[in-house]
């Protein structure tokens, strides 16, 4: 099994920044892609950022230019740097991992960490 543990969520003022981390442990050799989904109350869960083992990144239009995802393959850790946060970014952020690509399949989920952006 693969376990994903998120950290770094919290409360921040609009325009501020947060840094989310996701550490993967267990049988991680088959993981090719890791990233972050988010889900706000009343909204569908959406993929906001992903990164492959080779370093290829992808972002949703809503966060492009504000969020940056990075991956430390040796540590099996993914970091999401969130800048210029907006109230619309308020959501539970879930780390996810895939043997292929996150936009097509999610094999493992973290428990989520809450990000709240105040106006």
C-alpha positions in Angstrom: 0.0 0.0 0.0 0.9 3.7 -0.4 0.1 6.2 2.3 -0.1 9.9 1.6 0.1 12.4 4.4 -0.6 16.1 3.8 0.5 19.0 5.9 0.6 22.8 5.7 -3.0 23.7 5.6 -4.4 26.5 7.6 -6.0 30.0 7.6 -4.5 32.8 5.5 -5.6 36.2 4.4 -6.3 36.9 0.8 -3.1 37.6 -1.1 -1.1 35.5 1.3 0.7 32.2 0.7 0.7 28.7 2.0 2.9 25.7 1.3 1.4 22.3 1.3 3.5 19.1 1.6 2.6 15.5 0.8 4.8 12.7 1.9 4.3 9.2 0.3 5.4 6.1 2.1 5.0 2.4 1.6 5.3 0.7 -1.7 5.9 3.7 -3.9 8.0 2.4 -6.7 5.1 2.3 -9.2 4.0 5.9 -8.6 4.4 8.0 -11.7 2.3 11.1 -11.0 1.5 13.0 -7.8 -0.5 16.1 -7.2 -3.3 17.9 -5.5 -7.0 18.0 -5.8 -9.3 20.3 -3.9 -13.0 20.3 -3.0 -14.9 23.2 -1.7 -18.4 22.9 -0.1 -21.0 22.5 -2.8 -18.4 22.1 -5.6 -16.9 19.1 -7.3 -13.5 17.9 -6.6 -11.0 19.3 -9.1 -7.4 18.5 -10.0 -5.4 21.7 -9.5 -1.8 20.6 -10.1 0.2 17.4 -10.9 3.8 16.4 -11.5 5.2 13.3 -13.0 8.4 11.5 -11.9 10.1 13.0 -14.9 9.2 16.5 -13.8 6.4 17.4 -16.2 3.8 19.6 -14.5 0.3 20.5 -15.2 -2.0 23.1 -13.6 -5.7 24.0 -13.8 -6.5 27.4 -15.3 -7.7 28.7 -12.0 -4.4 28.3 -10.3 -1.9 28.7 -13.2 0.6 31.4 -12.4 -0.2 31.4 -8.7 0.6 27.8 -7.6 3.8 25.9 -8.2 4.1 22.1 -7.7 7.5 20.4 -7.2 8.6 16.9 -6.4 11.5 15.3 -4.6 11.7 11.8 -6.0 14.3 10.7 -3.5 12.1 11.7 -0.6 8.8 10.8 -2.4 7.5 14.2 -1.4 5.4 16.7 -3.4 5.1 20.3 -2.4 2.4 22.8 -3.6 3.5 26.4 -3.1 0.3 28.6 -3.2 0.7 32.3 -3.7 -1.7 35.1 -4.2 -4.4 33.1 -2.5 -8.0 34.1 -3.1 -11.1 33.3 -1.1 -12.1 31.0 -4.0 -9.2 28.8 -3.2 -10.8 27.8 0.1 -11.2 24.1 0.0 -10.0 20.8 1.4 -6.8 19.9 -0.5 -6.1 16.3 -1.1 -2.9 14.8 -2.1 -3.2 12.1 -4.7 -0.9 9.6 -6.5 -1.3 7.7 -9.7 0.6 4.9 -11.4 -0.1 6.8 -14.7 -1.6 10.2 -14.8 -3.8 11.9 -12.2 -6.2 13.3 -14.8 -7.1 9.8 -15.8 -6.8 7.7 -12.7 -6.2 8.2 -9.0 -4.8 5.2 -7.2 -4.2 6.7 -3.7 -5.6 9.6 -1.8 -4.5 11.5 1.3 -6.9 12.4 4.0 -6.9 16.1 3.1 -5.9 19.3 4.7 -8.1 22.4 5.0 -7.1 25.7 3.4 -9.2 28.7 4.4 -8.6 32.0 2.7 -10.3 35.0 4.3 -11.4 38.1 2.5 
